[in-house]
Amino acid sequence: GFRHYVVNSCEFNSSKLNDIEYTESYYYNKLEYIRFSSSVGKYVGYTEHGIKNAERWNNGPEVISRRGAKESYCFHNVGVFTEAALTKS
């Protein structure tokens, strides 16, 4: 069968917002076809289908909501993760 999935990730060196990078990657059959990265600030397509979607999403409300994800999704979770890791070390 075919598989479609999305991976959201936060990479960080500290709990400061400027040290965090948020990415959202879309895959189909293990092939990444489009990605949003907070360091780039827009969607980038890697396949013909991904490029078409990136153009559409970058001109719509999708890119605006993703630009806020670094703060709303990562910043909160990084703080929770960092606090949990520090109390156990």
C-alpha positions as CSV (number, residue, x, y, z in Angstrom):
1,G,0.0,0.0,0.0
2,F,0.9,3.7,-0.2
3,R,1.7,5.7,2.9
4,H,1.4,9.4,3.4
5,Y,2.6,11.0,6.6
6,V,3.8,14.3,8.1
7,V,6.7,14.8,10.5
8,N,6.9,17.9,12.7
9,S,10.2,18.5,14.5
10,C,11.9,21.1,16.6
11,E,15.7,21.3,16.6
12,F,17.3,23.3,19.4
13,N,20.5,24.1,21.2
14,S,18.8,26.1,24.0
15,S,15.4,27.2,25.1
16,K,15.8,30.6,23.4
17,L,13.4,31.1,20.6
18,N,16.2,32.2,18.1
19,D,18.0,28.9,18.7
20,I,15.0,26.8,17.6
21,E,14.2,25.6,14.1
22,Y,10.8,24.2,13.3
23,T,10.3,21.9,10.3
24,E,7.2,20.2,8.9
25,S,7.9,17.6,6.2
26,Y,5.4,15.7,4.1
27,Y,6.2,12.2,2.8
28,Y,4.6,9.9,0.3
29,N,6.0,6.3,0.1
30,K,9.1,7.4,2.1
31,L,9.9,10.2,-0.3
32,E,9.8,13.8,1.1
33,Y,8.0,15.9,-1.4
34,I,7.5,19.2,0.5
35,R,8.9,20.9,3.6
36,F,8.3,24.0,5.7
37,S,11.3,25.3,7.6
38,S,11.2,28.2,10.0
39,S,14.7,29.3,9.0
40,V,13.5,29.6,5.3
41,G,10.1,30.9,6.2
42,K,8.2,29.2,3.4
43,Y,7.4,25.8,1.9
44,V,9.9,24.2,-0.5
45,G,8.8,21.5,-2.9
46,Y,11.1,18.6,-3.9
47,T,9.0,16.8,-6.5
48,E,6.7,18.1,-9.2
49,H,3.7,17.6,-6.9
50,G,5.5,19.3,-4.0
51,I,6.6,22.3,-6.1
52,K,3.0,22.9,-7.2
53,N,1.7,22.6,-3.6
54,A,4.5,24.9,-2.3
55,E,3.5,27.6,-4.7
56,R,-0.1,27.4,-3.6
57,W,0.6,27.1,0.1
58,N,3.1,30.0,0.1
59,N,0.4,32.2,-1.3
60,G,-2.3,31.1,1.1
61,P,-3.1,30.9,4.8
62,E,-1.1,27.7,5.3
63,V,2.3,29.6,5.3
64,I,1.1,32.1,7.8
65,S,0.0,29.5,10.3
66,R,3.3,27.6,9.9
67,R,5.3,30.8,10.5
68,G,3.8,30.9,14.0
69,A,4.4,27.3,14.7
70,K,8.0,27.8,16.0
71,E,6.7,29.9,18.8
72,S,3.4,28.1,19.5
73,Y,4.5,24.5,19.0
74,C,8.3,24.4,19.6
75,F,8.9,27.0,22.2
76,H,6.4,25.5,24.7
77,N,7.5,21.9,24.1
78,V,11.2,22.8,24.3
79,G,10.6,24.4,27.6
80,V,8.8,21.3,28.9
81,F,11.4,18.9,27.5
82,T,14.4,21.0,28.9
83,E,12.8,21.2,32.3
84,A,12.1,17.5,32.4
85,A,15.7,16.7,31.3
86,L,17.3,19.0,33.8
87,T,15.3,17.7,36.8
88,K,16.4,14.1,36.0
89,S,20.1,14.7,35.4
